[in-house]
Amino acid sequence: MASVFIWNVRVYYEDTDAGGIVYYANYLKFFERARTEWMRALGIGQQVLLEEHGAMFVVKDASADYHAPARLDDTLRLTLAVEKMGRASVHFLQQAWRDDCLLNTARFRVGCVDADLRPRALPPEVAARMRAD
């Protein structure tokens, strides 16, 4: 589980505050999109996951450290690495970079739940794809 997924995103006006700096909560959106794109790259569609396996992912814990600001029109390199996989959860380390400048480091614990939001095991084929990455 040592490979790193990379996804780029541009900062748009809607992502910034009045000073042209990325609003702090928008990093959570950027990181959510990167996790979705990582799953797509693994061939795991979230709607298919729900329809075929009765499973979906929810964020259980999130923490973020803000190191430097991103600004309007910056291109950010978002990185994602799986730190740990449990029976029903995945721990992610995600970072936002502008060139060689680290802007944000975040950790997420994402749980697998059923349609009633009860914890459930990761579907075996989904877990296998995540581990193989």
Secondary structure, DSSP 8 states (H G I E B T S, - for coil): ----EEEEEE--GGGB-TTSBB-TTHHHHHHHHHHHHHHHHTT--HHHHHHHHS-EEEEEEEEEEE-S--BTT-EEEEEEEEEEE-SSEEEEEEEEEETTEEEEEEEEEEEEE-TTS-B----HHHHHHHHH-
